[in-house]
Amino acid sequence: MKAVILASRSHRRSQILKNAGIEHLVKPSSVEIVEEIDYAIPVEEAVVKLAKRKALEVFSERPESIVIGADTIVVVDGQVLGKPLDEDDARRMLRLVSGKTHTVYTGVYIVCSEKTASFTAKTQVEFWDLTDEEIDYYVNTGEVFDKAGGYAIQGFASRYVKSIKGDFYSVMGLPVCQLYHILKTFK
């Protein structure tokens, strides 16, 4: 089998693959995607488009490999939340998800010389109502940065999640079960 390369800077995504026993290398994409969401297309397609840019950039350097790109966005009340710019932006995002159900979309794009595949995992996450003190505490943990929607479901934010409907790993940034089954079709 060809080498599998994860085109991501995310340690979480790499750890998810490792935990699932999927051997891989990490080669972060140099493509800087600053939440360039294409609002002219459905969210499910837009998030895959972001993942595709990452995967193809790395694939151009490693065409003998299978390359995986992934990207995650959060949508609440019609607003797309990427990664917070600073502490105030993180507070804004946490206030938006407080007491509400929001949708996490993770797009995945897989490419090798013979074929490509892509999919979007959609997960509903409901948060408890958050107090200003809880929001300040969470922002001060530093965990809010580099995470779509300003939270890490597997970290301190786990105390705020009332329910989840869908793939937990998708909320972490990589729907590994679906990815595994697609990777089995690649050679």
C-alpha positions in Angstrom: 0.0 0.0 0.0 1.1 3.5 -0.7 2.2 5.8 2.1 -0.7 7.7 3.7 0.0 11.4 4.3 -2.1 13.7 6.4 -2.0 17.2 5.0 -2.7 19.0 8.3 -1.0 20.9 11.1 -3.5 19.4 13.5 -2.0 17.2 16.2 -5.6 16.0 17.0 -6.2 14.7 13.5 -2.9 12.8 13.5 -3.6 11.4 17.0 -7.1 10.2 15.8 -5.5 8.3 12.9 -2.8 6.9 15.2 -5.4 5.8 17.8 -7.3 4.0 15.0 -4.2 2.2 13.9 -3.9 4.0 10.5 -0.2 4.5 9.8 0.5 7.8 8.3 3.0 10.6 7.8 2.2 14.3 8.5 3.0 16.9 5.9 1.2 20.1 6.6 -0.1 22.0 3.7 1.5 25.4 3.1 -1.9 26.6 1.8 -3.0 29.3 4.2 -6.8 29.0 4.5 -8.1 31.9 6.5 -11.7 30.7 6.6 -12.2 31.4 2.8 -15.6 29.8 2.8 -17.4 29.9 -0.6 -20.9 31.1 0.4 -22.2 30.5 -3.1 -22.3 26.7 -2.5 -23.8 24.6 0.2 -21.7 24.4 3.5 -21.2 20.6 2.9 -19.4 21.4 -0.4 -17.6 24.4 0.9 -15.8 22.6 3.7 -14.8 19.8 1.3 -13.4 22.5 -1.1 -11.2 23.7 1.8 -10.0 20.2 2.5 -9.3 19.6 -1.2 -7.0 22.6 -1.5 -4.9 21.3 1.4 -4.8 17.7 0.0 -3.9 18.7 -3.6 -1.1 21.0 -2.5 0.6 18.2 -0.6 -0.3 15.7 -3.4 1.5 17.8 -5.9 4.7 17.3 -3.9 4.0 13.6 -3.1 2.1 12.1 -6.1 3.2 8.5 -5.1 1.2 8.8 -1.9 -2.4 8.8 -0.7 -3.0 12.3 0.8 -5.8 13.2 3.2 -7.0 16.8 3.6 -9.6 17.8 6.2 -11.2 21.0 7.4 -13.9 21.7 10.0 -16.4 24.6 10.4 -19.2 25.3 12.9 -22.5 26.8 11.9 -24.9 28.3 14.5 -28.0 30.4 13.6 -26.7 30.7 10.0 -23.3 32.0 11.0 -20.2 30.2 10.0 -17.6 30.0 12.8 -14.0 29.2 12.0 -11.1 29.6 14.4 -11.2 32.5 16.7 -8.9 35.4 15.9 -8.3 36.4 19.5 -9.8 36.0 23.0 -12.7 38.4 22.3 -13.6 36.5 19.2 -13.5 33.3 21.2 -15.9 34.8 23.8 -18.2 35.9 21.0 -18.3 32.4 19.5 -18.9 30.7 22.9 -21.8 33.1 23.5 -23.3 32.2 20.1 -23.2 28.4 20.9 -24.3 28.8 24.6 -27.6 27.1 25.2 -28.0 26.2 21.5 -27.6 23.3 19.1 -25.1 24.0 16.4 -23.8 22.0 13.5 -20.2 20.9 13.0 -19.2 20.1 9.4 -15.9 18.3 8.7 -15.0 17.9 5.1 -12.5 15.3 4.0 -10.7 14.9 0.6 -8.6 11.9 -0.2 -6.4 11.8 -3.4 -3.9 9.3 -5.0 -2.8 8.9 -8.5 -5.6 6.6 -9.4 -8.6 8.2 -7.7 -10.1 10.7 -5.4 -12.9 10.6 -2.8 -14.5 13.1 -0.6 -17.3 13.4 2.0 -18.7 15.7 4.7 -19.6 14.5 8.2 -22.3 16.6 9.8 -22.8 16.5 13.6 -25.2 18.3 15.9 -23.8 19.5 19.2 -25.9 21.1 21.9 -24.3 23.2 24.6 -25.7 24.0 28.1 -26.2 27.7 28.9 -22.8 29.2 29.7 -22.3 31.9 32.3 -19.8 34.8 31.6 -17.6 33.2 34.3 -17.6 29.9 32.5 -16.8 31.5 29.2 -13.9 33.6 30.8 -12.6 30.5 32.5 -12.6 28.5 29.3 -11.0 31.3 27.2 -8.3 31.6 29.9 -7.4 27.9 29.4 -6.0 28.8 26.0 -7.8 25.8 24.5 -10.1 28.0 22.4 -7.5 28.8 19.8 -6.9 26.8 16.6 -10.4 25.2 17.0 -13.4 25.8 14.8 -16.1 27.4 16.9 -13.6 28.2 19.6 -13.9 24.9 21.6 -12.4 21.4 21.8 -15.1 18.9 22.6 -12.5 16.4 23.9 -11.0 19.0 26.4 -12.3 21.4 28.9 -15.4 22.1 26.7 -16.6 18.6 27.4 -18.2 20.0 30.5 -20.4 22.2 28.5 -21.8 19.7 25.9 -25.3 18.7 26.7 -25.7 16.3 23.8 -24.2 15.2 20.5 -25.9 13.6 17.5 -23.4 12.3 15.0 -19.7 11.5 14.8 -17.8 12.6 17.9 -14.5 12.4 16.0 -15.9 14.7 13.3 -16.3 17.4 15.9 -12.6 16.8 16.9 -11.7 17.3 13.2 -11.6 13.9 11.5 -14.5 11.4 11.1 -12.1 8.4 11.3 -14.6 5.6 10.9 -15.9 6.8 7.5 -12.4 7.7 6.5 -11.1 4.2 7.3 -13.7 2.5 5.2 -12.9 4.8 2.2 -9.2 4.3 2.6 -9.7 0.5 2.3 -10.7 1.2 -1.3 -7.4 2.9 -2.1 -4.3 0.9 -3.0 
